[in-house]
Amino acid sequence: MIAAAGLMIAGMTSCKKDYVCECTVNSASVSGSSSETINDTKKNAEEKCEGYNDTDVTCTIK
């Protein structure tokens, strides 16, 4: 019982949440979009999402 209470408290104090990373692809041969759910802090999720950016790919946290 005490362990379960400790897990609940740890879960409530965690800064990790689900963030949706939406990517759009626009190139001469391919276009479309996709999304991925990232469970992390907002800063880490933004950094991971922006890491997908490329010449033809634009990704942002929604």
N, C-alpha and C positions, 0 to 999 in steps of 0.2 A: 504494500500500500504506500509506504513512504517512497519507494523507488518510482512508482507511478506518478506521485505528486511532484517529485523532482523532475521527471521528464516533461510534465505539463508546464512547469514553471520555465524550464529551459526552452521549450518550444515557444512560449509567449514572449520571451525576452530576445529571441533570435531576430535578427534584422533581415533574414532571407525571406523573400517572397517570390511568387511567380511573376515574371515579366515576359511579355510577348515581343519577340524580335521579328519584325516584318521586313522582308527583303523584296525588292523589285528589280527585275532584270530587264534591261533595255539595250539590245544590240541589234545589228543589222539582220542577224539570222535567228535570234531567239528573243522572246519577250514573255514575261509572266511574273508571278509573285509566289512567295512561300512564307511560312512563318514557323517559328520555333519557340517553345516555352523554355525560359531559362530560370531556374530556381537559384537565386543568389541575392546578394545585396544589390541595390539599384546601381551603384557605381560599377561593380564587377559585371553586372548584366549589360550595362551600356558599353563597357569596354569590349566585352566578348562580341556583342552584336555589331559594334562598329568595326571590329576586326574582320568581319565578312565583307566590308566594302571593297570594291574593286572598280576598275574602269567602267564596267557595264552593270555593276551591282550596287544598289544603294539600300542600306539597312538601317532601321531606326527602332527604338523601343517605343511601344504603344501602350 
